[in-house]
Amino acid sequence: MKTCFTVNGRRTEIDVTPRTTLADCLRRDLGLTGTHLGCEHGVCGACTLIVDGEAVRGCLVLAVQADGCEITTVEGIEKDDALSPLQEAFRRHHALQCGFCTAGILTTLHALLSENPDVEADEIRDVLSGNICRCTGYIPIVEAALDAREAYRAAGS
Amino acid sequence: MKLPAFDYACPETLAEATGILAASEGGARIIAGGQSLLPIMAFRLAAPEILVDLRRIPGLRDIEIGDDGIRLGALVRWRDILDSAELARAIPLLPDAIGHVAHYQVRNRGTLGGSLGHADSAAEFPCIAITCEAEIEVVGPAGTRRLAAGELIVGPMETSLGEDEIITAVRFPAWPASRRWGFDEFALRHGDLAIAAVAIFYDLDGSRIVNAHVGVMGATETPRRLASAEAALDGHELNDAVIAAAAEAAAAEIEPTEDMHASAAYRRSLVATLTKRALRASQNREGGKAE
């Protein structure tokens, strides 16, 4: 089925079967393997993508449903081949260990901070409840998100 | 697991959509946000021949608030409900309960029509619709009909809808500004499916409770109202003895479900506790004001 969407600013036309999830389409058909698939039934959050500015589970959106949408993957968060301020904050705070869940956490937090750069720790924790990380215990992730707020405030003003 | 194979249709009108549903003779499923349907397909608990996506059909995302009540289109998402300051004033019980639905990413896509059609016994929206005596608008090949939320859900994940019918909107009766309300839920983690939850509202005639509505979910096969708990409240002033009596009545009235997360006895006890908590919270709440 012919489907057309924009991925990280690039217009993409693709022919996919209806059963293909958006996450599978990006990984397999477009080579964007930064998006990770964990549980494939909407529980773990590893596959989180940003669709029309909102964080969604990439395994619970069909590629054909994304027709006409603007998609940002973890590859689209960095700018000019450099780590984004959020990614820099993750590095500073050691907010990842094995890294499997990290792509989904970065996209989730990028959507959240872009929408509300003044978000408080409580809401960050509530939002992160949709992303399972078994290494870090979340504390450095929350610290990194709080630290990155300044950059999002500056980018928004 | 990867999804089983299926065909996909994305009609632009309700007539076209009901036509596809009718032609499929039961092989089709409607997809809205897909946040419940796609997981059950991944588990092979459902394997429809064709998915009928409602996203291009106009008019299903409206939130209308008027003197005679509130009308929410079937494609209104949890996020839309939580973002609406008008809804928080017009029917504060609803966003308070919807705040317990799933997680951030799922709330960005999950819809109220999808939740009603999926009819999970642990889902918040069907419980609130039943507790508030909401009406469901349904479109089929023969036209539009309305049915009570309590008539829609007939069993766990089972509705009374025809194979060719589509939920298009939900109508809540008007909510007086002075109404008192409470909602409390217990889940293993916030956002997980409820082990049990209780929704309550009532009006006051002087200091006496009238029009008490008590709904339960998660602990029973389907969300339902609890007539004996409502009777324990109506006509009384809310005090510790009345709260205890209502909690006892609620726990006695249910036939609790049992699964690997909680025994029937545990759920019964939870319903009593949650009823008490929701009633205590209601004492300080009026209209859209919390605390």
Interface residues (C-beta under 8 A of the other chain):
Chain A: M1 T17 P18 R19 T21 D24 E40 H41 G42 G45 T48 E54 A55 V56 R57 C59 L60 V61 L62 V64 Q65 D67 T108 L112 D126 V127 S129 G130
Chain B: M1 K2 L3 P4 A5 F6 D7 Y8 C10 I31 G34 Q35 L38 P39 A42 F43 L51 D53 R55 R79 A102 H103 Y104 Q105 V106 N108 R109 R189 H190 G191
